[in-house]
Amino acid sequence: MAYTAAKAASNKKSDEKYGQILLKPYKAERDQIRAAAAAAGQSVQGYILQAVRERMERDGENGA
């Protein structure tokens, strides 16, 4: 499928809603995270975000 101008515009609009955080775990830890996410039936991003949200809730952060 060709990358159309409409698709580029859609991607740009979607990307404006998100921020980025770079994570650089050691390779062995990366592999453990990937395995844990797969075992939980989640993507790596979903797994990490869930863990962060749970930690923030536990620590009393408002998440905003």
Beta strands, then each sheet from edge to edge (+ up, - down):
end
